[in-house]
Amino acid sequence: MTDRPVAASALPPEAYVASLAGFRNMSLHRLGALLRHHSPEDAWQVVLGELPATGLVAKVLAETGVRAMWRRCTHERPPADIWAHCLELGLVVLPYGHERYPAGLLDDPFPPPVLFVRGDLGLLAGRRVGIVGTRNATAAGREAARSLGLGLGAAGVHVVSGLARGIDGYAHRGVLAAQGEGRPIGVVASGLDVIYPREHRDLWEAAGNCGLLLSEAPPGVPPEPHRFPLRNRIVAALSEVLVVVESRERGGSLITAAQAVERDVTVMAVPGSIGKRASLGTNSLLCDGAAPVTGVDDVLTALSLQHSRSAVVAADLRARPRGEDIVVYRELSHEPRTIDGVALALGLSLVEAAMSLARLESAGWIAAADGWFECVGSPLR
Amino acid sequence: MLAAVRSATVFGVEGRPVTVEVHVSTGLPAFQIVGLPDEACRESRDRVRAAVLSSALAWPSCRVTVNLAPSNQRKGGSGLDLAIAIGFLAAHGQVPVSQIEGLGFVGELGLDGSLRQVAGVAPMVAAMGDVRPVVPINNYREAWCVSGEGVRVARTLREVVDALNAEAPWPVLPDGEFVDDEPPPPDLADVRGQAMARLGLEVAAAGGHHMLLVGPPGSGKTMLAQRMSGLLPMLAPEVSLEATMVHSAAGVRLPAGGMVRRAPFRAPHHSSSMVALVGGGSTSLRPGEISLAHGGVLFLDELGEFAPSVLDGLRQPLEEGVIRIARARASAALPAKFLLIAATNPCPCGGGTGAPGDCQCDEAARLRYVRRLSGPLLDRFDLRVGVTRPCVDDLLATGGGEPTAIVAVRVNEARQRALQRIGMVNANIPAAHLDALAPLDQEARQSLRDQLERDRLTGRGYHRIRRVARTITDLLGGGDLVLDEHVQLALSMRVRLSVSSRERAA
């Protein structure tokens, strides 16, 4: 305690913000209020009780236990240590109002009081499209997310997403595969050193190294459930256009879409076949007036980008199906089917159906899992 | 004052001959049984004494010693009661010793002198060898299977004693020919739609291939599996005898016909313990469910819910057709040649239709669920067939599907083809003989090569596919050459359980 004034003089204000953000029971609203009414250093002194609190902050501190708990937290999270940890992780700490704080969030209805950032902040000056969707995606949905990411990445558009399983991950994989100007921008709910989901470690690293990673949470914060909906508002706010690829009747991506509407961000949705559970949410968005996405050109048009430049369609190397196989493929293009289903719908024998499905699968037009077959890749035209 | 009576105990599914030696002498009144009797066996002292007294026979104050020879083997169960009683009566002179020559006695005594049936009479009678067995009347069927017309039956101890003393004839045997009274197994005609799963059943029955049914709840996996035993042919005489022995040893009720002729169907619950499934126990090594399914079908519903150790216990019998159980004092080999049919949901929530993207589970939960099954056990299923809920049109259709009787004929023809070819069902063809017995045509060879190159098939899977394709060719009336379409059908009956979405998209 005695050396605090010495350390304090050497510490930038961001160090205090980084420490305060990790206090127990420090909600975003409370942190916002603290930083609105006091400078970071003063806020720290207020929490310690050495400066008087004003307005809303006084009310918060008067609540049972808050003052005591936060005072304990000042011991647990000395700003010097927290700051050293952030520097070690290569993080930039941006309190609201910082000169490099993203402009798109400055006039947000609920701006993040502080952002922890890794990567290239300059990307936020480029064109940005959000791609979100369900974690339980179908093969078709994953393929759509990937191809949108690929197209946007090639066209130099950055893709904002949540780095979650399913659609989010595939959109970013697409961007990375494009190796174009477009970069992944990942907005995550946990601290930037807490990788979640773990199987996305590679994506996480790629976004940090050649794209941008943002989080409201200071390092070390686990992926708590209540943080995900809050994260979604940042995804919406950072996007110029938000594309929902697949969503069920309820889900995080619909929350993102609602947040986008609130912020006048264009919402687009990928249509799916009716009755397909993974498309219930997106289809209802379309009913509500979202623009349909049938390909990456639709998104580029919505961004008013000249889309002809991006339209380099890779040649499809797959052997084109012939004869009966085309009929079988068309049958599968509506929804996944089993062999039984194909045979029944087309009046084929099991042998014929199995042969045809085998040909389509080996050519790469369809994929099989659990006895079901679904179309993959760009559709047969 | 000494008498020796022949009897037997059961161990595993084998009988073991036991000679009951009874010595009656003067001295302090006592009744001792030696020769490693277990608890039930030792208690027979009290039952025998009461039964003898209740049958209006004498139990004087004397010293009775019973030895169960060979005396270094453990004896279990109550089947020795009758032999001990007869031995005592002979040693005491209430029954002429000469009369018990050439007879073997098995049965439990009631305190009122009645004879009760015991488990394992068939193997016991077989073990006693060249004697005429005397058994409780309710065990007649089992004894008859082994010993034929030489069997003697009785309802009470008194009847046995009277017959031995030539005071009354042996009780008449129940009417000669037995009629099978078993209800027929459920019929395939009840199954609507499900073309693929039906074909899977047919192939499994014809080739003896183990089958895994994968599908959401309500898709009819259990219903399909139950119809399997109707498709299998009647058991061959030697298998029938083995199955009868197992059923007898386990104390499971035998059909009215005496022998187990129809392929058994056993469906143990997933909470079953290892011992319940593979057999065991300390003294008698009772046969487990897999032995009771010998010659027939073992159906494991909700495969993923079985304890992993229990499932691993199935691996050896699946390969060898016998289960060798060893305990500190003894070991036994029980027959366990069964057709394994298992059913599982594609994911733990069981919701939706099973179609991709139509369930509640996140990927990690699916992965955990599938991992429980993966590995060596999953590899032993030649057939992994996806089952879907039948569509509404099929459910409401008036005409049923093809009935069991017709399918069973096809199955039998295919089995005959296989048996003539090499003398075993196709599932057992050794890998070395596959090229000779299941030659592939050019295209089939190419598509299998393709699958192997893309890492879709392991070496073991490759052989399994060829065996299944052989069966399909036999079923569809093909010639000696296995055609590409049969290979493709076999491949489509080897559903890959989705392990991760990334893999699915690849």
Interface residues (C-beta under 8 A of the other chain):
Chain A: T134 R135 N136 A137 T138 A139 G141 R142 E143 R165 G166 Y170 E246 K276 R277 A278 E335 P336 T338 I339 D340 G341 A343 L344 L350 V351 A354 M355 L357 A358 S362 A367 A368 A369 D370 G371 W372 E374 V376
Chain B: G193 Q194 A195 M196 A197 L199 V214 G215 P346 G352 G354 A355 P356 G357 D358 C359 Q360 C361 D362 E363 V385 G386 V387 T388 C391 S447 D450 L476 D484 E485 H486 Q488 L489 L491 S492 V495 R496 L497 S498 S501 R504 A505 A506
